[in-house]
């Protein structure tokens, strides 16, 4: 599911005049949810005061202006109002001691003039070149969308005829390694499969890295057409056993795989890694509740959040006209703000801007599609063999609700070649973990449980 990061919006910045030398580059590290994000403020003196920009190197953002700044009595105060961001700190020669706040959450972040290098992450499972197999950079075209997708095809040997899998990443823009939080799950998975005699095609999501297209406007249905294009490409390769083309989908990819398999006779098996079996609106509500509880959110706050989100999702499901839906969502959220003046609306953000931000997120094409989508009908049409795996500590796609729903839909459609399995100590990324909270993902050195990897290969090789 969606990975949470701090959003830096492009806005203007003004600065009050100060005699102290605040100009230059100020470097800090923001630690949030197990992630370390470097932040750089670049302050320049002008005739009327100062002008500044902000960089977020780890998010690929550079030269971002800020809304407003004051520097008085050694206190630096920067605001990005429509994102609910404020940084406030005390200047002391070559350092600034302060706090970064966004949407009610405050985190310490100190700045200094020296550049900061992030500590090197330890990822012992990542393969190191040279690999003991053949690897090739490839491109293939999605004719429906008229875009070119770029990826990597790995083969156990350069010559031969091999079973193959296409890897489908989870939600959010990701490259061919499904890179997130310092991990590369698809690189590890691809390496393990190829070393065990199974070819793998993994590719950058549309609009990401070397692939063409616009990720922001795409839905799961659009991503399914990219997978169909990948399957068609593999059929052109002489090294591929055309009768053994499979799909492995993680998270949203586990929702997309049945969409493709239900319509294609070319797909001989699918593996669902934390795939969904219940409607999107139900999954999001359940996800919010489980993560909230594990994070220590009070029952009363969880109940309020559930009621509001449930009502919002109902509006999305009932209304297909975007303009009408925008009006209904805006009216509903404005009323909720009036009823709850103590809500977690960020300080310095107007009600109008806050509501617009929320409505825009809900009206994102991907979000609308996901909220409305029920995976059961597609699952009922899947005739190939299916392996569905889940981590017992998965708080994003909980196994107790999704594995039985997946199995029930497949059996209802007459598919008896179904295997489901829950790994008690694994999280959503199939890491061995303690709590299952997303905050743990980056802190865990393991990228993909060896037990789960073995299970996948063993099952694929059954036939």
MARNUMI-929208 format. One record per residue (C-alpha): y, z, x. Coordinates in steps of 0.5 Angstrom, whole numbers, plus 2048, in hexadecimal, padded with zeros to 3 digits. Each point is the difference from the previous one (the first is absolute). Layout:
BEGIN
((Y; Z; X))
...
***
This chain:
BEGIN
((800; 800; 800))
((807; 800; 802))
((802; 803; 806))
((806; 805; 800))
((806; 7FF; 805))
((807; 801; 800))
((804; 7FA; 7FE))
((807; 7FF; 804))
((804; 7FB; 7FB))
((806; 7FC; 803))
((807; 803; 7FE))
((807; 801; 804))
((802; 806; 804))
((806; 803; 801))
((802; 806; 805))
((806; 804; 801))
((803; 801; 807))
((7FE; 805; 804))
((802; 802; 807))
((7F9; 801; 803))
((7FC; 7FA; 803))
((7FB; 7FF; 7FA))
((800; 7F9; 802))
((7F9; 7FD; 802))
((7F9; 7FF; 7FF))
((7FD; 807; 7FD))
((7F8; 800; 7FF))
((7FB; 804; 7FC))
((7F9; 801; 7FD))
((7FF; 801; 7F9))
((7F9; 803; 7FF))
((7FE; 7FF; 7F8))
((7F9; 800; 7FD))
((7FD; 800; 807))
((804; 7FA; 802))
((805; 800; 806))
((806; 7FB; 7FE))
((805; 7FF; 806))
((807; 800; 7FD))
((806; 7FD; 804))
((808; 801; 7FE))
((804; 7FB; 804))
((808; 803; 800))
((806; 7FC; 802))
((807; 801; 800))
((805; 7FC; 7FC))
((808; 800; 7FF))
((7FF; 804; 7FA))
((7FA; 804; 802))
((7F9; 7FF; 801))
((7FB; 7FB; 7FD))
((7F8; 801; 801))
((7F9; 7FD; 7FF))
((7F9; 803; 7FF))
((7FA; 7FD; 803))
((7F9; 802; 7FE))
((7FC; 7FC; 806))
((7F9; 802; 7FD))
((802; 7FD; 7F9))
((803; 7FA; 804))
((807; 801; 7FD))
((806; 7FF; 804))
((807; 800; 7FF))
((800; 804; 7FA))
((807; 802; 7FD))
((801; 807; 7FD))
((804; 802; 7FA))
((805; 805; 802))
((801; 805; 806))
((804; 806; 802))
((801; 803; 807))
((804; 806; 800))
((7FF; 807; 803))
((7FA; 7FD; 804))
((7FD; 7FF; 7FA))
((7FD; 7F9; 7FF))
((7FE; 7FE; 7F9))
((7FD; 7F9; 7FE))
((7FE; 7FE; 7F9))
((7FD; 7FA; 7FD))
((801; 802; 7F9))
((7FC; 7FB; 7FC))
((7FA; 802; 804))
((801; 807; 7FF))
((800; 801; 808))
((805; 805; 804))
((800; 802; 807))
((804; 806; 802))
((800; 803; 807))
((804; 804; 805))
((803; 7FC; 806))
((7FF; 804; 807))
((802; 7FB; 806))
((7F9; 7FC; 800))
((7FC; 802; 7FA))
((801; 801; 7F9))
((7FC; 805; 7FC))
((7FF; 7FE; 7F9))
((7FC; 7FF; 7FA))
((7FE; 7F9; 7FC))
((800; 801; 7F9))
((7FD; 7FB; 7FB))
((7FF; 801; 7F8))
((800; 807; 801))
((7FB; 801; 806))
((803; 802; 806))
((7FE; 7FF; 807))
((802; 803; 807))
((802; 7FA; 804))
((804; 801; 807))
((804; 7FA; 803))
((801; 7FF; 808))
((803; 7FB; 804))
((7FA; 7FE; 804))
((7FB; 7FB; 7FD))
((7F9; 803; 7FD))
((7F9; 7FD; 801))
((7FB; 802; 7FA))
((7FA; 804; 803))
((7FA; 7FB; 801))
((7FB; 800; 7FA))
((7F9; 802; 802))
((7FC; 7FB; 7FC))
((7F9; 800; 804))
((7FD; 7FB; 7FB))
((804; 7FA; 801))
((7FD; 7FB; 804))
((802; 7FD; 807))
((800; 7F9; 802))
((7FC; 7FC; 802))
((7FC; 801; 7FA))
((7F8; 7FE; 801))
((801; 7FB; 7FA))
((804; 7FA; 7FF))
((807; 801; 7FD))
((805; 7FA; 7FD))
((807; 800; 7FD))
((7FF; 7FC; 7FA))
((805; 7FD; 7FA))
((7FE; 7FE; 7F9))
((804; 7FE; 7FA))
((800; 803; 7F9))
((801; 7F9; 7FC))
((802; 804; 7FA))
((806; 803; 803))
((801; 7FB; 805))
((800; 805; 806))
((7FD; 800; 807))
((7FC; 807; 801))
((7FF; 802; 808))
((7FA; 804; 802))
((7FA; 802; 805))
((7F9; 7FD; 7FF))
((7FB; 804; 804))
((7F9; 7FD; 801))
((7FA; 804; 804))
((7FF; 7F9; 804))
((805; 7FA; 801))
((7FA; 7FC; 7FD))
((7FB; 802; 7FA))
((800; 801; 7F9))
((802; 807; 7FE))
((801; 804; 7F9))
((807; 801; 7FF))
((805; 805; 7FD))
((807; 7FF; 7FE))
((804; 807; 801))
((806; 801; 7FA))
((805; 806; 802))
((803; 805; 7FB))
((806; 800; 7FD))
((807; 7FF; 804))
((801; 7FB; 805))
((7FB; 800; 806))
((7FE; 7FC; 805))
((7F9; 7FD; 802))
((7FE; 807; 803))
((802; 804; 7FA))
((805; 804; 804))
((803; 806; 7FE))
((802; 807; 802))
((7FD; 7FE; 807))
((7F9; 7FE; 7FE))
((7FD; 7F9; 800))
((7FA; 801; 7FB))
((7FF; 7F8; 7FF))
((800; 7FF; 808))
((7FB; 806; 800))
((7FC; 7FD; 7FA))
((800; 7F9; 803))
((7FE; 802; 807))
((7FA; 804; 7FD))
((7FD; 7FB; 7FB))
((801; 7FA; 805))
((7FC; 804; 806))
((7FB; 801; 7FA))
((7FF; 7F9; 7FF))
((805; 7FF; 7FA))
((806; 7FB; 801))
((807; 802; 7FD))
((806; 7FD; 7FE))
((806; 805; 7FF))
((807; 7FD; 7FF))
((807; 802; 800))
((803; 801; 7F9))
((804; 7FB; 7FD))
((807; 801; 802))
((7FE; 805; 806))
((7FF; 7FE; 808))
((7FE; 7F9; 800))
((7FE; 7FE; 7F9))
((805; 7FC; 7FC))
((802; 803; 7F9))
((804; 805; 7FC))
((7FD; 807; 800))
((805; 803; 7FC))
((7FF; 7FC; 7F9))
((7F8; 7FF; 801))
((7FB; 804; 7FB))
((7F9; 802; 801))
((7FE; 7F9; 7FD))
((804; 7FC; 805))
((7FD; 804; 805))
((7F9; 7FE; 7FD))
((802; 7F8; 801))
((801; 802; 807))
((7F9; 802; 801))
((7FD; 7FA; 7FC))
((804; 7FC; 805))
((7FC; 804; 806))
((7F9; 7FF; 7FD))
((802; 7F8; 7FF))
((802; 800; 807))
((7F9; 804; 803))
((7FC; 7FA; 7FC))
((803; 7FB; 805))
((7FE; 804; 806))
((7F9; 7FE; 803))
((7FF; 807; 803))
((800; 803; 7F9))
((7F9; 801; 7FB))
((803; 7FD; 7FA))
((7FB; 804; 7FC))
((802; 807; 803))
((808; 800; 7FF))
((802; 807; 7FE))
((807; 804; 7FF))
((802; 807; 802))
((806; 803; 7FC))
((803; 806; 802))
((804; 804; 7FA))
((804; 7FB; 7FD))
((7FB; 7FB; 803))
((7FB; 803; 7FD))
((803; 7FE; 7F9))
((801; 7F9; 803))
((7F9; 7FF; 802))
((7FD; 800; 7F9))
((806; 7FB; 7FD))
((7FD; 7FB; 805))
((7F9; 801; 800))
((800; 800; 7F8))
((803; 7F9; 801))
((7FC; 7FD; 806))
((7F9; 7FE; 801))
((801; 800; 808))
((801; 807; 800))
((7F9; 803; 801))
((802; 808; 801))
((806; 804; 800))
((801; 807; 803))
((805; 805; 7FC))
((803; 805; 805))
((804; 805; 7FC))
((800; 7FA; 7FA))
((803; 802; 7F9))
((7FC; 800; 7FA))
((805; 803; 7FB))
((807; 7FD; 7FE))
((806; 800; 804))
((804; 805; 7FC))
((7FA; 805; 800))
((7FF; 800; 807))
((808; 801; 802))
((800; 806; 7FB))
((7FA; 803; 803))
((802; 7FE; 808))
((807; 804; 7FE))
((7FC; 806; 7FE))
((7FB; 800; 805))
((805; 7FF; 806))
((805; 805; 7FD))
((7FB; 806; 7FF))
((7FD; 7FF; 807))
((807; 800; 802))
((802; 807; 7FD))
((804; 7FD; 7FA))
((801; 805; 7FA))
((7FC; 7FE; 7FA))
((806; 800; 7FC))
((803; 7FB; 804))
((7FA; 7FC; 800))
((800; 800; 7F8))
((807; 7FE; 800))
((7FF; 7FA; 805))
((7F9; 7FE; 7FC))
((804; 800; 7F9))
((806; 7FC; 803))
((7FB; 7FB; 804))
((7FB; 7FF; 7FA))
((806; 7FE; 7FB))
((803; 7FB; 806))
((7F9; 7FD; 801))
((7FF; 7FF; 7F8))
((807; 7FD; 800))
((7FE; 7FB; 805))
((7F9; 7FF; 7FC))
((803; 7FE; 7FA))
((806; 7FC; 802))
((7FF; 7F9; 803))
((807; 7FE; 800))
((804; 802; 807))
((807; 801; 7FD))
((7FE; 804; 7FA))
((7FB; 804; 804))
((806; 801; 805))
((804; 803; 7FA))
((7FB; 804; 7FD))
((7FE; 803; 807))
((808; 801; 802))
((801; 804; 7F9))
((7FA; 804; 801))
((801; 803; 807))
((808; 801; 7FE))
((7FE; 804; 7FB))
((7FB; 804; 804))
((805; 801; 805))
((805; 803; 7FB))
((7FA; 805; 7FD))
((7FE; 802; 808))
((807; 801; 804))
((7FC; 804; 805))
((7FB; 7FA; 801))
((7FF; 7FD; 807))
((805; 7FB; 800))
((803; 800; 807))
((807; 803; 802))
((806; 7FB; 800))
((7FC; 7FB; 7FC))
((803; 7FE; 7F9))
((7FC; 800; 7FA))
((801; 7F9; 7FF))
((7FD; 7FE; 807))
((7FA; 805; 800))
((7FE; 7FD; 7F9))
((801; 7F9; 803))
((7FC; 801; 806))
((7FA; 803; 7FC))
((800; 7FA; 7FB))
((800; 7FB; 805))
((7FA; 803; 804))
((7FD; 800; 7F9))
((802; 7F9; 7FE))
((7FD; 7FD; 807))
((7FB; 7FB; 7FE))
((7FA; 803; 804))
((801; 807; 7FD))
((801; 7FD; 7F9))
((7F9; 7FC; 801))
((7FD; 806; 803))
((802; 805; 7FA))
((7FD; 7FB; 7FB))
((7FA; 7FE; 803))
((7F9; 802; 7FE))
((7FB; 7FE; 805))
((7FA; 801; 7FB))
((800; 7F9; 7FD))
((7FF; 7FD; 807))
((7FB; 804; 802))
((7FC; 7FF; 7FA))
((800; 7F8; 803))
((7FD; 802; 807))
((7F9; 7FD; 801))
((800; 801; 807))
((7FD; 806; 803))
((805; 806; 801))
((801; 806; 805))
((805; 805; 7FE))
((802; 806; 805))
((805; 805; 7FF))
((802; 806; 804))
((7FF; 807; 7FC))
((807; 802; 803))
((803; 7FA; 7FD))
((807; 802; 7FD))
((802; 7F9; 7FF))
((7FA; 7FD; 7FC))
((7FC; 806; 7FE))
((7F8; 7FF; 800))
((7FF; 804; 7FA))
((803; 7FB; 7FC))
((800; 7FA; 803))
((7F9; 7FF; 803))
((7FD; 801; 7F9))
((805; 7FC; 7FD))
((7FE; 7FA; 804))
((7F9; 801; 7FF))
((800; 800; 7F9))
((804; 7FA; 7FF))
((7FB; 7FC; 805))
((7FA; 803; 7FC))
((804; 7FE; 7FA))
((800; 7F9; 802))
((7F9; 800; 802))
((800; 800; 807))
((7FB; 805; 803))
((801; 7FF; 807))
((805; 805; 801))
((800; 806; 805))
((805; 805; 800))
((801; 806; 805))
((805; 806; 801))
((801; 803; 807))
((802; 807; 7FF))
((804; 801; 806))
((804; 7F9; 800))
((807; 7FF; 7FE))
((803; 7F9; 7FD))
((800; 7FD; 807))
((7F9; 802; 801))
((802; 805; 805))
((7FC; 807; 801))
((806; 805; 7FE))
((802; 807; 7FE))
((804; 7FF; 7F9))
((800; 7F9; 7FF))
((808; 800; 7FF))
((803; 7F9; 803))
((804; 805; 805))
((7FA; 800; 804))
((7FE; 7F9; 801))
((805; 7FF; 806))
((7FE; 807; 803))
((7F8; 7FE; 800))
((7FE; 7FC; 806))
((7FA; 7FD; 7FD))
((802; 7FA; 7FC))
((7F9; 7FE; 7FC))
((7FA; 805; 7FF))
((7FA; 7FD; 804))
((7FC; 802; 7FB))
((803; 7FC; 7FB))
((800; 7FA; 805))
((7F9; 801; 800))
((7FF; 800; 7F9))
((804; 7FA; 7FF))
((7FC; 7FC; 805))
((7F9; 802; 7FE))
((801; 7FE; 7F9))
((803; 7F9; 801))
((7FA; 7FF; 804))
((7FB; 802; 7FB))
((7FF; 7F9; 7FE))
***
